[in-house]
Amino acid sequence: MTQTETPRSSGGDVRLRGISKTYGSFTAVHPLDLTIPAGSFFALLGASGCGKTTTLRMIAGLEEPTTGTVELAGQDVTALPPYKRQVNTVFQNYALFPHLDIFENVAFGLRRRGIKSVAKQVGEMLDLVQLGPMARRKPQQLSGGQQQRVAVARALINHPEVLLLDEPLGALDLKLRRQMQLELKRIQTEVGITFVHVTHDQEEAMTMADTVAVMNGGRVEQLGAPAELYENPGTTFVANFLGTSNLIAAEVTAAGGEELVLTAGGATLRLPAGRCRTEARAGGKVLAGVRPEKVALAHADDAGEIPAGHNRLTGRVRDASFIGVSTQYVIDVPGVGELAVYEQNLGRDGRLVPGAETVLHWKPEHTFGLDAEQDIAAGADPGEEAA
């Protein structure tokens, strides 16, 4: 089946109004208002125990909200059981029937509804997930990625308004997981159904989703497009959880114009006022952030070649790790601490070895500012929590 032949749906929007979930004295999800646009690919991203799966299960009807309402395509479904909601869920373990072949696994939902003629619809769905030639194989004869596609086809054949995906790629190895990220995005684009995807994997969320809600402690910490969240994190948790950030405790020495002047480790740094997410006053504190790949390294002997106007700090190389596409450095900066630098391997400087004196430098516009009252390490190592 060609892309133009694939039946499209406008999907349905999802609206959560004041939805929350408590278990005794523990609050898994604090009152939450969230709108997921129809036809979008939406990701709930967070560490274990942040409330993302509980939120998904409340949308599916598998958990009853303690407060609030769930609306699907304009209908209040809060009191409806799962089978009466226009949603289907794909789980991490796929839940395929081992005794049925792929065709019958996909046809199961149609047959359960009493539909006799299923061949055309099943064939179209298997073509959509590129498994047509494998229709008569059993699940155990397929790879993990193929089984995952069967689970998606089985869910989509029921024409749900919303497809819920609960860590669907968690059991796959890294290479296959990346391949399936692109596959899922392709399928969602072709069918046009609203996808709500729960994951703890930042790369997975950023690769596939139009919009990401970063969850932490049962609340949405920040909501936005992947690039916006990465480039302009609003909290230390988001800055650290989405990739790696260097967060530098700094004092504001001048404010009021388009640029803030900061002091950190005896050096002067500049921060665009529009990229500071907290009120900054002279004499106050901020956290100046910069992503490791935005920072360049120069050996101390080449310090004179650094472009004028760059932010710069001096330190010593503590560690250098070659990982193929880049070399990841850890630099000790007096008065600041350890900073990370990721340099693409276009031409490595053999002098940048542990112990070497170096200058870190970056464009001021690549700096962002956060509230210094926050935990500077929040999100860096979320660990495992309950719930």
Rosetta blueprint (number, residue, H / E / L):
1 M L
2 T L
3 Q H
4 T H
5 E H
6 T L
7 P L
8 R L
9 S L
10 S L
11 G L
12 G L
13 D L
14 V E
15 R E
16 L E
17 R E
18 G E
19 I E
20 S E
21 K E
22 T E
23 Y E
24 G L
25 S L
26 F E
27 T E
28 A E
29 V E
30 H E
31 P E
32 L E
33 D E
34 L E
35 T E
36 I E
37 P L
38 A L
39 G L
40 S L
41 F E
42 F E
43 A E
44 L E
45 L E
46 G L
47 A L
48 S L
49 G L
50 C L
51 G L
52 K H
53 T H
54 T H
55 T H
56 L H
57 R H
58 M H
59 I H
60 A H
61 G L
62 L L
63 E L
64 E L
65 P L
66 T L
67 T E
68 G E
69 T E
70 V E
71 E E
72 L E
73 A L
74 G L
75 Q E
76 D E
77 V L
78 T L
79 A L
80 L L
81 P L
82 P H
83 Y H
84 K H
85 R L
86 Q L
87 V E
88 N E
89 T E
90 V E
91 F L
92 Q L
93 N L
94 Y L
95 A L
96 L L
97 F L
98 P L
99 H L
100 L L
101 D L
102 I H
103 F H
104 E H
105 N H
106 V H
107 A H
108 F H
109 G H
110 L H
111 R H
112 R H
113 R L
114 G L
115 I L
116 K L
117 S L
118 V L
119 A H
120 K H
121 Q H
122 V H
123 G H
124 E H
125 M H
126 L H
127 D H
128 L H
129 V L
130 Q L
131 L L
132 G H
133 P H
134 M H
135 A L
136 R L
137 R L
138 K L
139 P H
140 Q H
141 Q H
142 L L
143 S L
144 G H
145 G H
146 Q H
147 Q H
148 Q H
149 R H
150 V H
151 A H
152 V H
153 A H
154 R H
155 A H
156 L H
157 I L
158 N L
159 H L
160 P L
161 E L
162 V E
163 L E
164 L E
165 L E
166 D E
167 E L
168 P L
169 L L
170 G L
171 A L
172 L L
173 D L
174 L H
175 K H
176 L H
177 R H
178 R H
179 Q H
180 M H
181 Q H
182 L H
183 E H
184 L H
185 K H
186 R H
187 I H
188 Q H
189 T H
190 E H
191 V H
192 G L
193 I L
194 T E
195 F E
196 V E
197 H E
198 V E
199 T E
200 H L
201 D L
202 Q H
203 E H
204 E H
205 A H
206 M H
207 T H
208 M H
209 A L
210 D L
211 T E
212 V E
213 A E
214 V E
215 M E
216 N E
217 G L
218 G L
219 R E
220 V E
221 E E
222 Q E
223 L E
224 G E
225 A L
226 P H
227 A H
228 E H
229 L H
230 Y H
231 E H
232 N L
233 P L
234 G L
235 T L
236 T H
237 F H
238 V H
239 A H
240 N H
241 F H
242 L L
243 G L
244 T L
245 S L
246 N E
247 L E
248 I E
249 A E
250 A E
251 E E
252 V E
253 T E
254 A E
255 A L
256 G L
257 G L
258 E L
259 E E
260 L E
261 V E
262 L E
263 T E
264 A E
265 G L
266 G L
267 A E
268 T E
269 L E
270 R E
271 L E
272 P E
273 A H
274 G H
275 R H
276 C E
277 R L
278 T L
279 E L
280 A L
281 R L
282 A L
283 G L
284 G L
285 K E
286 V E
287 L E
288 A E
289 G E
290 V E
291 R L
292 P H
293 E H
294 K H
295 V L
296 A E
297 L E
298 A E
299 H E
300 A H
301 D H
302 D H
303 A H
304 G H
305 E H
306 I L
307 P L
308 A L
309 G L
310 H L
311 N E
312 R E
313 L E
314 T E
315 G E
316 R E
317 V E
318 R E
319 D E
320 A E
321 S E
322 F E
323 I L
324 G L
325 V L
326 S E
327 T E
328 Q E
329 Y E
330 V E
331 I E
332 D E
333 V E
334 P L
335 G L
336 V L
337 G E
338 E E
339 L E
340 A E
341 V E
342 Y E
343 E E
344 Q E
345 N L
346 L L
347 G L
348 R L
349 D L
350 G L
351 R L
352 L L
353 V L
354 P L
355 G L
356 A L
357 E E
358 T E
359 V E
360 L E
361 H E
362 W E
363 K L
364 P H
365 E H
366 H H
367 T L
368 F E
369 G E
370 L E
371 D E
372 A L
373 E L
374 Q L
375 D L
376 I L
377 A L
378 A L
379 G L
380 A L
381 D L
382 P L
383 G L
384 E L
385 E L
386 A L
387 A L
